[in-house]
């Protein structure tokens, strides 16, 4: 089953500064509500649970893509940055494939987690 979520927020900071923060997933638990550290490159992300996180693609100041590998799911977390007026429009995109069907409630927790990350990112950088 495929679980996907997209959310967008605005941060009054330059794309390069936003990119710096998002480029270090090991630091996500410091600012992303509900994110927790795990072993090695593993994180617990809201709605997604325990996942291995590794960089897949990066275009500095524009886009970051991380591969997520969980026990029964995998996919990607993408941050897309777009200059907008005096700051940056930030898109948080999660696209997962799961072995079994997830409840609608769990899928909503993923979107709520991304929304929480965007709000926290805004609060930290402004």
The first five atom37 places (N, CA, C, CB, O) and aatype in JSON, in Angstrom:
{
  "aatype": [20, 20, 20, 20, 20, 20, 20, 20, 20, 20, 20, 20, 20, 20, 20, 20, 20, 20, 20, 20, 20, 20, 20, 20, 20, 20, 20, 20, 20, 20, 20, 20, 20, 20, 20, 20, 20, 20, 20, 20, 20, 20, 20, 20, 20, 20, 20, 20, 20, 20, 20, 20, 20, 20, 20, 20, 20, 20, 20, 20, 20, 20, 20, 20, 20, 20, 20, 20, 20, 20, 20, 20, 20, 20, 20, 20, 20, 20, 20, 20, 20, 20, 20, 20, 20, 20, 20, 20, 20, 20, 20, 20, 20, 20, 20, 20, 20, 20, 20, 20, 20, 20, 20, 20, 20, 20, 20, 20, 20, 20, 20, 20, 20, 20, 20, 20, 20, 20, 20, 20, 20, 20, 20, 20, 20, 20],
  "atom_mask": [
    [1, 1, 1, 1, 1],
    [1, 1, 1, 1, 1],
    [1, 1, 1, 1, 1],
    [1, 1, 1, 1, 1],
    [1, 1, 1, 1, 1],
    [1, 1, 1, 1, 1],
    [1, 1, 1, 1, 1],
    [1, 1, 1, 1, 1],
    [1, 1, 1, 1, 1],
    [1, 1, 1, 1, 1],
    [1, 1, 1, 1, 1],
    [1, 1, 1, 1, 1],
    [1, 1, 1, 1, 1],
    [1, 1, 1, 1, 1],
    [1, 1, 1, 1, 1],
    [1, 1, 1, 1, 1],
    [1, 1, 1, 1, 1],
    [1, 1, 1, 1, 1],
    [1, 1, 1, 1, 1],
    [1, 1, 1, 1, 1],
    [1, 1, 1, 1, 1],
    [1, 1, 1, 1, 1],
    [1, 1, 1, 1, 1],
    [1, 1, 1, 1, 1],
    [1, 1, 1, 1, 1],
    [1, 1, 1, 1, 1],
    [1, 1, 1, 1, 1],
    [1, 1, 1, 1, 1],
    [1, 1, 1, 1, 1],
    [1, 1, 1, 1, 1],
    [1, 1, 1, 1, 1],
    [1, 1, 1, 1, 1],
    [1, 1, 1, 1, 1],
    [1, 1, 1, 1, 1],
    [1, 1, 1, 1, 1],
    [1, 1, 1, 1, 1],
    [1, 1, 1, 1, 1],
    [1, 1, 1, 1, 1],
    [1, 1, 1, 1, 1],
    [1, 1, 1, 1, 1],
    [1, 1, 1, 1, 1],
    [1, 1, 1, 1, 1],
    [1, 1, 1, 1, 1],
    [1, 1, 1, 1, 1],
    [1, 1, 1, 1, 1],
    [1, 1, 1, 1, 1],
    [1, 1, 1, 1, 1],
    [1, 1, 1, 1, 1],
    [1, 1, 1, 1, 1],
    [1, 1, 1, 1, 1],
    [1, 1, 1, 1, 1],
    [1, 1, 1, 1, 1],
    [1, 1, 1, 1, 1],
    [1, 1, 1, 1, 1],
    [1, 1, 1, 1, 1],
    [1, 1, 1, 1, 1],
    [1, 1, 1, 1, 1],
    [1, 1, 1, 1, 1],
    [1, 1, 1, 1, 1],
    [1, 1, 1, 1, 1],
    [1, 1, 1, 1, 1],
    [1, 1, 1, 1, 1],
    [1, 1, 1, 1, 1],
    [1, 1, 1, 1, 1],
    [1, 1, 1, 1, 1],
    [1, 1, 1, 1, 1],
    [1, 1, 1, 1, 1],
    [1, 1, 1, 1, 1],
    [1, 1, 1, 1, 1],
    [1, 1, 1, 1, 1],
    [1, 1, 1, 1, 1],
    [1, 1, 1, 1, 1],
    [1, 1, 1, 1, 1],
    [1, 1, 1, 1, 1],
    [1, 1, 1, 1, 1],
    [1, 1, 1, 1, 1],
    [1, 1, 1, 1, 1],
    [1, 1, 1, 1, 1],
    [1, 1, 1, 1, 1],
    [1, 1, 1, 1, 1],
    [1, 1, 1, 1, 1],
    [1, 1, 1, 1, 1],
    [1, 1, 1, 1, 1],
    [1, 1, 1, 1, 1],
    [1, 1, 1, 1, 1],
    [1, 1, 1, 1, 1],
    [1, 1, 1, 1, 1],
    [1, 1, 1, 1, 1],
    [1, 1, 1, 1, 1],
    [1, 1, 1, 1, 1],
    [1, 1, 1, 1, 1],
    [1, 1, 1, 1, 1],
    [1, 1, 1, 1, 1],
    [1, 1, 1, 1, 1],
    [1, 1, 1, 1, 1],
    [1, 1, 1, 1, 1],
    [1, 1, 1, 1, 1],
    [1, 1, 1, 1, 1],
    [1, 1, 1, 1, 1],
    [1, 1, 1, 1, 1],
    [1, 1, 1, 1, 1],
    [1, 1, 1, 1, 1],
    [1, 1, 1, 1, 1],
    [1, 1, 1, 1, 1],
    [1, 1, 1, 1, 1],
    [1, 1, 1, 1, 1],
    [1, 1, 1, 1, 1],
    [1, 1, 1, 1, 1],
    [1, 1, 1, 1, 1],
    [1, 1, 1, 1, 1],
    [1, 1, 1, 1, 1],
    [1, 1, 1, 1, 1],
    [1, 1, 1, 1, 1],
    [1, 1, 1, 1, 1],
    [1, 1, 1, 1, 1],
    [1, 1, 1, 1, 1],
    [1, 1, 1, 1, 1],
    [1, 1, 1, 1, 1],
    [1, 1, 1, 1, 1],
    [1, 1, 1, 1, 1],
    [1, 1, 1, 1, 1],
    [1, 1, 1, 1, 1],
    [1, 1, 1, 1, 1],
    [1, 1, 1, 1, 1],
    [1, 1, 1, 1, 1],
    [1, 1, 1, 1, 1]
  ],
  "atom_positions": [
    [[0.84, -1.18, 0.0], [0.0, 0.0, 0.0], [0.89, 1.24, 0.0], [-0.96, 0.0, 1.22], [1.97, 1.25, 0.6]],
    [[0.44, 2.26, -0.65], [1.19, 3.51, -0.71], [0.57, 4.52, 0.25], [1.21, 4.08, -2.16], [-0.65, 4.68, 0.31]],
    [[1.44, 5.2, 1.01], [1.03, 6.26, 1.92], [1.84, 7.48, 1.54], [1.24, 5.86, 3.43], [3.07, 7.46, 1.56]],
    [[1.15, 8.56, 1.19], [1.85, 9.78, 0.76], [1.23, 10.99, 1.43], [1.8, 9.92, -0.78], [0.03, 11.03, 1.7]],
    [[2.05, 11.98, 1.69], [1.6, 13.21, 2.3], [2.47, 14.37, 1.84], [1.62, 13.1, 3.83], [3.68, 14.22, 1.67]],
    [[1.83, 15.51, 1.63], [2.54, 16.72, 1.24], [2.01, 17.87, 2.08], [2.38, 17.02, -0.29], [0.8, 18.0, 2.26]],
    [[2.91, 18.68, 2.6], [2.49, 19.87, 3.32], [3.46, 20.99, 2.98], [2.42, 19.62, 4.86], [4.59, 20.74, 2.57]],
    [[3.02, 22.21, 3.17], [3.81, 23.37, 2.79], [3.75, 24.4, 3.91], [3.31, 23.98, 1.45], [2.71, 24.59, 4.54]],
    [[4.88, 25.06, 4.15], [4.93, 26.13, 5.13], [5.86, 27.22, 4.65], [5.37, 25.6, 6.49], [6.57, 27.06, 3.66]],
    [[5.86, 28.33, 5.37], [6.72, 29.46, 5.04], [7.65, 29.73, 6.21], [5.9, 30.72, 4.68], [7.22, 29.74, 7.36]],
    [[8.92, 29.96, 5.91], [9.92, 30.31, 6.92], [10.59, 31.6, 6.48], [10.97, 29.16, 7.13], [11.08, 31.7, 5.35]],
    [[10.63, 32.58, 7.36], [11.26, 33.87, 7.04], [12.78, 33.75, 7.24], [10.69, 35.01, 7.93], [13.37, 34.43, 8.08]],
    [[13.38, 32.89, 6.44], [14.84, 32.69, 6.44], [15.23, 32.3, 5.02], [15.29, 31.59, 7.49], [14.42, 31.76, 4.26]],
    [[16.47, 32.57, 4.67], [16.97, 32.26, 3.33], [16.99, 30.75, 3.09], [18.38, 32.85, 3.13], [17.2, 29.98, 4.03]],
    [[16.76, 30.31, 1.85], [16.78, 28.88, 1.54], [18.06, 28.17, 2.0], [16.62, 28.68, 0.05], [18.0, 27.02, 2.43]],
    [[19.2, 28.84, 1.91], [20.46, 28.23, 2.34], [20.46, 27.89, 3.82], [21.61, 29.14, 2.03], [20.96, 26.84, 4.22]],
    [[19.91, 28.78, 4.64], [19.83, 28.55, 6.09], [18.87, 27.4, 6.41], [19.38, 29.84, 6.83], [19.16, 26.56, 7.25]],
    [[17.73, 27.38, 5.73], [16.76, 26.29, 5.92], [17.39, 24.96, 5.51], [15.45, 26.55, 5.1], [17.24, 23.96, 6.2]],
    [[18.09, 24.97, 4.39], [18.76, 23.77, 3.89], [19.74, 23.22, 4.93], [19.5, 24.06, 2.57], [19.78, 22.02, 5.17]],
    [[20.53, 24.1, 5.54], [21.5, 23.68, 6.56], [20.83, 22.89, 7.68], [22.22, 24.89, 7.15], [21.34, 21.86, 8.11]],
    [[19.7, 23.37, 8.14], [18.99, 22.7, 9.24], [18.45, 21.35, 8.78], [17.84, 23.59, 9.77], [18.59, 20.35, 9.49]],
    [[17.83, 21.32, 7.61], [17.21, 20.09, 7.12], [18.22, 19.04, 6.67], [16.28, 20.41, 5.97], [17.89, 17.86, 6.6]],
    [[19.44, 19.46, 6.37], [20.45, 18.54, 5.85], [21.02, 17.6, 6.91], [21.57, 19.31, 5.23], [21.76, 16.67, 6.57]],
    [[20.7, 17.83, 8.18], [21.24, 17.0, 9.28], [20.13, 16.25, 9.99], [22.0, 17.87, 10.28], [19.66, 16.69, 11.04]],
    [[19.69, 15.11, 9.43], [18.58, 14.38, 10.06], [18.9, 13.92, 11.49], [18.22, 13.19, 9.22], [17.98, 13.72, 12.28]],
    [[20.16, 13.74, 11.82], [20.52, 13.36, 13.19], [20.13, 14.41, 14.21], [21.99, 13.08, 13.28], [19.99, 14.12, 15.4]],
    [[19.97, 15.66, 13.74], [19.57, 16.76, 14.63], [18.06, 16.97, 14.66], [20.25, 18.04, 14.19], [17.58, 17.8, 15.43]],
    [[17.3, 16.26, 13.86], [15.84, 16.46, 13.83], [15.2, 16.36, 15.21], [15.21, 15.44, 12.9], [14.31, 17.16, 15.51]],
    [[15.6, 15.42, 16.05], [14.95, 15.34, 17.37], [15.14, 16.6, 18.23], [15.49, 14.15, 18.13], [14.38, 16.8, 19.18]],
    [[16.11, 17.44, 17.91], [16.31, 18.67, 18.67], [15.21, 19.69, 18.4], [17.66, 19.28, 18.33], [14.9, 20.52, 19.26]],
    [[14.6, 19.64, 17.21], [13.61, 20.66, 16.87], [12.29, 20.1, 16.36], [14.18, 21.58, 15.85], [11.28, 20.8, 16.44]],
    [[12.25, 18.88, 15.84], [11.03, 18.32, 15.28], [10.24, 17.63, 16.39], [11.35, 17.31, 14.12], [10.69, 16.61, 16.91]],
    [[9.07, 18.16, 16.77], [8.28, 17.55, 17.85], [7.92, 16.09, 17.52], [6.99, 18.37, 18.09], [7.41, 15.79, 16.44]],
    [[8.2, 15.22, 18.46], [7.87, 13.81, 18.28], [8.97, 12.98, 17.65], [6.65, 13.68, 17.46], [8.9, 11.75, 17.69]],
    [[9.99, 13.61, 17.07], [11.11, 12.86, 16.48], [12.03, 12.42, 17.61], [11.88, 13.73, 15.41], [12.28, 13.17, 18.55]],
    [[12.55, 11.2, 17.5], [13.44, 10.64, 18.52], [14.66, 10.01, 17.84], [12.7, 9.59, 19.39], [14.6, 9.59, 16.69]],
    [[15.76, 9.97, 18.57], [16.95, 9.31, 18.05], [16.84, 7.81, 18.21], [18.21, 9.84, 18.75], [16.09, 7.31, 19.05]],
    [[17.59, 7.1, 17.39], [17.64, 5.64, 17.46], [19.09, 5.21, 17.42], [16.85, 4.99, 16.3], [19.97, 5.94, 17.87]],
    [[19.34, 4.04, 16.9], [20.71, 3.53, 16.78], [21.28, 3.91, 15.42], [20.75, 1.99, 16.98], [20.61, 3.74, 14.4]],
    [[22.51, 4.41, 15.4], [23.16, 4.76, 14.13], [22.39, 5.81, 13.37], [23.32, 3.52, 13.27], [22.13, 6.9, 13.88]],
    [[22.02, 5.49, 12.13], [21.29, 6.43, 11.28], [19.78, 6.29, 11.45], [21.67, 6.23, 9.82], [19.01, 6.78, 10.61]],
    [[19.34, 5.65, 12.51], [17.93, 5.38, 12.72], [17.26, 6.5, 13.52], [17.75, 4.04, 13.43], [17.83, 7.01, 14.49]],
    [[16.05, 6.86, 13.11], [15.24, 7.85, 13.81], [13.83, 7.29, 14.0], [15.2, 9.2, 13.05], [13.41, 6.39, 13.27]],
    [[13.13, 7.83, 14.96], [11.7, 7.58, 15.09], [11.02, 8.88, 14.67], [11.29, 7.14, 16.58], [11.16, 9.91, 15.33]],
    [[10.29, 8.82, 13.57], [9.63, 10.01, 13.05], [8.12, 9.88, 13.25], [9.97, 10.22, 11.54], [7.57, 8.78, 13.11]],
    [[7.45, 10.99, 13.57], [6.01, 10.95, 13.85], [5.21, 10.27, 12.74], [5.5, 12.35, 14.07], [5.3, 10.65, 11.57]],
    [[4.44, 9.27, 13.13], [3.59, 8.54, 12.19], [4.32, 7.46, 11.42], [2.97, 9.48, 11.24], [3.69, 6.5, 10.96]],
    [[5.62, 7.6, 11.26], [6.39, 6.64, 10.47], [7.08, 5.6, 11.32], [7.41, 7.37, 9.64], [7.47, 4.54, 10.82]],
    [[7.23, 5.89, 12.6], [7.91, 4.96, 13.48], [9.41, 4.95, 13.25], [7.35, 3.57, 13.3], [10.0, 5.94, 12.82]],
    [[10.0, 3.81, 13.54], [11.45, 3.67, 13.45], [11.87, 3.46, 11.99], [11.94, 2.48, 14.32], [11.41, 2.55, 11.32]],
    [[12.76, 4.34, 11.52], [13.24, 4.25, 10.15], [14.73, 4.56, 10.08], [12.47, 5.21, 9.23], [15.23, 5.41, 10.8]],
    [[15.42, 3.85, 9.21], [16.79, 4.21, 8.86], [16.71, 5.37, 7.89], [17.57, 3.0, 8.26], [15.89, 5.35, 6.98]],
    [[17.56, 6.36, 8.07], [17.53, 7.55, 7.23], [18.9, 7.72, 6.58], [17.14, 8.81, 8.05], [19.92, 7.78, 7.27]],
    [[18.89, 7.79, 5.25], [20.16, 8.06, 4.57], [19.91, 8.99, 3.39], [20.84, 6.75, 4.1], [18.9, 8.91, 2.7]],
    [[20.88, 9.88, 3.19], [20.76, 10.86, 2.11], [20.72, 10.15, 0.77], [21.93, 11.87, 2.16], [21.49, 9.22, 0.52]],
    [[19.82, 10.58, -0.08], [19.69, 10.0, -1.41], [20.05, 11.01, -2.48], [18.28, 9.47, -1.63], [20.69, 10.67, -3.48]],
    [[19.64, 12.26, -2.28], [19.9, 13.3, -3.28], [19.86, 14.66, -2.58], [18.86, 13.24, -4.45], [19.1, 14.86, -1.64]],
    [[20.68, 15.58, -3.05], [20.67, 16.93, -2.5], [21.07, 17.94, -3.56], [21.62, 17.03, -1.29], [22.01, 17.74, -4.33]],
    [[20.32, 19.03, -3.57], [20.67, 20.19, -4.38], [20.68, 21.35, -3.39], [19.65, 20.43, -5.6], [19.62, 21.87, -3.04]],
    [[21.86, 21.78, -2.95], [21.96, 22.79, -1.89], [21.06, 24.0, -2.13], [23.38, 23.25, -1.77], [21.05, 24.6, -3.21]],
    [[20.31, 24.33, -1.08], [19.4, 25.47, -1.12], [18.11, 25.21, -1.87], [20.08, 26.6, -1.74], [17.25, 26.09, -1.93]],
    [[17.95, 24.01, -2.45], [16.77, 23.72, -3.27], [16.02, 22.47, -2.8], [17.19, 23.56, -4.72], [14.8, 22.52, -2.61]],
    [[16.74, 21.37, -2.6], [16.03, 20.11, -2.36], [16.92, 19.11, -1.61], [15.56, 19.49, -3.68], [18.14, 19.06, -1.81]],
    [[16.27, 18.34, -0.74], [16.92, 17.23, -0.04], [16.0, 16.02, -0.13], [17.24, 17.59, 1.46], [14.8, 16.14, 0.08]],
    [[16.56, 14.88, -0.44], [15.78, 13.64, -0.47], [16.49, 12.61, 0.4], [15.59, 13.11, -1.95], [17.69, 12.36, 0.23]],
    [[15.74, 12.03, 1.34], [16.28, 10.99, 2.21], [15.53, 9.69, 1.97], [16.19, 11.41, 3.68], [14.3, 9.69, 1.84]],
    [[16.26, 8.6, 1.92], [15.68, 7.27, 1.83], [15.31, 6.85, 3.25], [16.68, 6.24, 1.17], [16.11, 6.96, 4.17]],
    [[14.08, 6.36, 3.41], [13.6, 5.86, 4.7], [13.39, 4.36, 4.59], [12.28, 6.59, 5.13], [12.71, 3.89, 3.68]],
    [[13.96, 3.61, 5.51], [13.8, 2.16, 5.53], [13.33, 1.71, 6.9], [15.11, 1.44, 5.14], [14.08, 1.76, 7.87]],
    [[12.06, 1.29, 6.96], [11.5, 0.79, 8.21], [11.38, -0.72, 8.17], [10.13, 1.41, 8.48], [11.8, -1.37, 7.2]],
    [[10.82, -1.28, 9.22], [10.69, -2.74, 9.31], [9.77, -3.3, 8.24], [10.19, -3.14, 10.68], [10.07, -4.32, 7.62]],
    [[8.64, -2.64, 8.03], [7.68, -3.12, 7.02], [7.25, -2.02, 6.07], [6.47, -3.7, 7.7], [6.18, -2.09, 5.47]],
    [[8.1, -1.01, 5.94], [7.79, 0.07, 5.02], [9.08, 0.77, 4.61], [6.8, 1.08, 5.66], [10.1, 0.68, 5.29]],
    [[9.02, 1.45, 3.49], [10.17, 2.19, 3.0], [9.72, 3.22, 2.0], [11.21, 1.25, 2.38], [8.63, 3.13, 1.44]],
    [[10.56, 4.18, 1.78], [10.21, 5.22, 0.81], [11.15, 6.39, 0.95], [8.76, 5.69, 1.0], [12.36, 6.22, 1.1]],
    [[10.57, 7.6, 0.9], [11.42, 8.77, 0.93], [10.77, 9.92, 1.69], [11.77, 9.21, -0.47], [9.54, 10.03, 1.78]],
    [[11.62, 10.76, 2.22], [11.24, 12.03, 2.82], [11.96, 13.08, 1.98], [11.62, 12.13, 4.37], [13.18, 13.04, 1.83]],
    [[11.2, 14.01, 1.44], [11.77, 15.04, 0.58], [11.42, 16.41, 1.13], [11.25, 14.9, -0.88], [10.29, 16.68, 1.53]],
    [[12.41, 17.27, 1.16], [12.22, 18.67, 1.5], [12.54, 19.48, 0.25], [13.13, 19.12, 2.74], [13.64, 19.37, -0.3]],
    [[11.58, 20.27, -0.2], [11.79, 21.11, -1.37], [11.69, 22.56, -0.93], [10.75, 20.78, -2.51], [10.73, 22.94, -0.26]],
    [[12.67, 23.37, -1.3], [12.75, 24.76, -0.87], [12.62, 25.69, -2.06], [14.07, 25.02, -0.13], [13.24, 25.49, -3.11]],
    [[11.79, 26.7, -1.88], [11.54, 27.65, -2.97], [11.62, 29.07, -2.4], [10.14, 27.39, -3.63], [10.87, 29.42, -1.49]],
    [[12.52, 29.9, -2.93], [12.57, 31.29, -2.45], [11.21, 31.95, -2.64], [13.68, 32.1, -3.2], [10.57, 31.8, -3.68]],
    [[10.77, 32.68, -1.61], [9.49, 33.37, -1.69], [9.59, 34.65, -0.88], [8.32, 32.47, -1.18], [9.79, 34.62, 0.33]],
    [[9.44, 35.76, -1.54], [9.54, 37.09, -0.92], [10.76, 37.16, -0.01], [8.26, 37.42, -0.13], [11.89, 37.02, -0.48]],
    [[10.56, 37.38, 1.28], [11.67, 37.54, 2.23], [12.01, 36.25, 2.97], [11.34, 38.63, 3.23], [12.46, 36.29, 4.11]],
    [[11.79, 35.1, 2.33], [12.05, 33.84, 3.01], [11.99, 32.66, 2.07], [11.07, 33.64, 4.14], [12.4, 32.73, 0.91]],
    [[11.45, 31.55, 2.6], [11.45, 30.29, 1.87], [10.13, 29.55, 2.05], [12.61, 29.4, 2.32], [9.65, 29.38, 3.18]],
    [[9.55, 29.11, 0.95], [8.42, 28.18, 1.01], [9.05, 26.79, 1.13], [7.45, 28.31, -0.28], [9.88, 26.4, 0.31]],
    [[8.63, 26.04, 2.14], [9.2, 24.72, 2.41], [8.11, 23.68, 2.2], [9.78, 24.64, 3.85], [7.04, 23.75, 2.8]],
    [[8.4, 22.71, 1.33], [7.47, 21.61, 1.09], [8.04, 20.36, 1.77], [7.26, 21.37, -0.44], [9.19, 20.0, 1.55]],
    [[7.23, 19.71, 2.58], [7.61, 18.44, 3.2], [6.81, 17.34, 2.52], [7.35, 18.45, 4.76], [5.58, 17.36, 2.55]],
    [[7.49, 16.39, 1.92], [6.83, 15.34, 1.13], [7.28, 13.98, 1.65], [7.15, 15.49, -0.39], [8.47, 13.69, 1.73]],
    [[6.3, 13.16, 2.01], [6.59, 11.79, 2.44], [5.9, 10.85, 1.46], [6.11, 11.53, 3.92], [4.72, 11.04, 1.16]],
    [[6.61, 9.86, 0.98], [6.06, 8.87, 0.05], [6.57, 7.49, 0.49], [6.45, 9.18, -1.45], [7.76, 7.19, 0.35]],
    [[5.67, 6.67, 1.03], [6.05, 5.37, 1.58], [5.28, 4.24, 0.91], [5.81, 5.35, 3.08], [4.14, 4.41, 0.48]],
    [[5.92, 3.09, 0.83], [5.28, 1.84, 0.43], [5.28, 0.95, 1.67], [6.02, 1.14, -0.8], [6.31, 0.77, 2.32]],
    [[4.12, 0.39, 1.99], [4.0, -0.45, 3.17], [3.63, -1.87, 2.77], [2.96, 0.13, 4.14], [2.98, -2.09, 1.74]],
    [[4.04, -2.84, 3.6], [3.71, -4.23, 3.32], [2.23, -4.52, 3.57], [4.56, -5.15, 4.16], [1.63, -5.35, 2.9]],
    [[1.68, -3.82, 4.54], [0.26, -4.03, 4.86], [-0.45, -2.69, 4.95], [0.1, -4.82, 6.19], [0.18, -1.64, 5.01]],
    [[-1.75, -2.76, 4.95], [-2.58, -1.55, 4.97], [-2.4, -0.8, 6.3], [-4.07, -1.92, 4.76], [-2.43, -1.41, 7.37]],
    [[-2.23, 0.52, 6.21], [-2.16, 1.37, 7.38], [-3.53, 2.01, 7.58], [-1.05, 2.45, 7.25], [-4.24, 2.27, 6.61]],
    [[-3.88, 2.26, 8.82], [-5.15, 2.93, 9.1], [-5.08, 4.38, 8.63], [-5.48, 2.86, 10.62], [-4.01, 4.96, 8.5]],
    [[-6.25, 4.95, 8.38], [-6.31, 6.35, 8.0], [-5.75, 7.22, 9.12], [-7.77, 6.77, 7.66], [-5.15, 8.26, 8.86]],
    [[-5.94, 6.8, 10.35], [-5.43, 7.54, 11.5], [-3.89, 7.62, 11.46], [-5.9, 6.89, 12.81], [-3.31, 8.68, 11.71]],
    [[-3.25, 6.51, 11.16], [-1.78, 6.51, 11.09], [-1.3, 7.39, 9.94], [-1.25, 5.07, 10.9], [-0.32, 8.12, 10.09]],
    [[-1.99, 7.34, 8.81], [-1.62, 8.19, 7.68], [-1.77, 9.67, 8.05], [-2.49, 7.86, 6.44], [-0.95, 10.5, 7.64]],
    [[-2.8, 10.01, 8.82], [-2.98, 11.4, 9.26], [-1.87, 11.81, 10.22], [-4.35, 11.57, 9.92], [-1.48, 12.98, 10.25]],
    [[-1.37, 10.86, 11.02], [-0.27, 11.18, 11.94], [0.99, 11.57, 11.17], [0.03, 9.98, 12.87], [1.78, 12.39, 11.64]],
    [[1.18, 10.99, 10.0], [2.33, 11.37, 9.17], [2.18, 12.83, 8.75], [2.46, 10.44, 7.92], [3.11, 13.62, 8.88]],
    [[1.01, 13.18, 8.25], [0.79, 14.57, 7.82], [0.91, 15.52, 9.0], [-0.6, 14.72, 7.16], [1.5, 16.59, 8.87]],
    [[0.35, 15.14, 10.15], [0.45, 15.98, 11.34], [1.92, 16.12, 11.76], [-0.39, 15.39, 12.5], [2.33, 17.18, 12.23]],
    [[2.7, 15.06, 11.6], [4.12, 15.12, 11.94], [4.87, 16.08, 11.05], [4.75, 13.74, 11.84], [5.7, 16.85, 11.53]],
    [[4.58, 16.05, 9.75], [5.23, 16.98, 8.82], [4.8, 18.41, 9.14], [4.86, 16.62, 7.34], [5.62, 19.32, 9.13]],
    [[3.52, 18.61, 9.44], [3.03, 19.94, 9.8], [3.75, 20.43, 11.05], [1.49, 19.92, 10.03], [4.16, 21.59, 11.12]],
    [[3.91, 19.55, 12.05], [4.63, 19.92, 13.27], [6.07, 20.3, 12.99], [4.58, 18.78, 14.26], [6.6, 21.23, 13.59]],
    [[6.71, 19.57, 12.06], [8.09, 19.88, 11.69], [8.17, 21.26, 11.04], [8.65, 18.8, 10.72], [9.07, 22.04, 11.35]],
    [[7.24, 21.57, 10.15], [7.26, 22.87, 9.47], [7.03, 24.02, 10.45], [6.19, 22.9, 8.37], [7.68, 25.06, 10.35]],
    [[6.12, 23.83, 11.39], [5.85, 24.88, 12.4], [7.09, 25.06, 13.29], [4.6, 24.5, 13.26], [7.47, 26.19, 13.6]],
    [[7.7, 23.96, 13.71], [8.89, 24.03, 14.56], [10.07, 24.66, 13.83], [9.27, 22.64, 15.06], [10.82, 25.45, 14.41]],
    [[10.23, 24.32, 12.56], [11.3, 24.89, 11.75], [11.12, 26.41, 11.66], [11.32, 24.26, 10.34], [12.09, 27.16, 11.8]],
    [[9.91, 26.84, 11.42], [9.6, 28.27, 11.36], [9.94, 28.94, 12.69], [8.11, 28.48, 11.02], [10.58, 29.99, 12.71]],
    [[9.51, 28.34, 13.79], [9.77, 28.91, 15.1], [11.25, 28.99, 15.43], [9.06, 28.09, 16.16], [11.69, 29.94, 16.08]],
    [[12.01, 28.04, 14.99], [13.44, 28.0, 15.27], [14.23, 29.03, 14.45], [13.98, 26.6, 15.0], [15.16, 29.65, 14.96]],
    [[13.85, 29.21, 13.19], [14.63, 30.06, 12.29], [14.18, 31.52, 12.22], [14.59, 29.48, 10.92], [14.88, 32.36, 11.66]],
    [[13.03, 31.79, 12.77], [12.56, 33.19, 12.71], [12.87, 33.94, 13.97], [11.07, 33.25, 12.44], [12.54, 35.13, 14.09]]
  ]
}
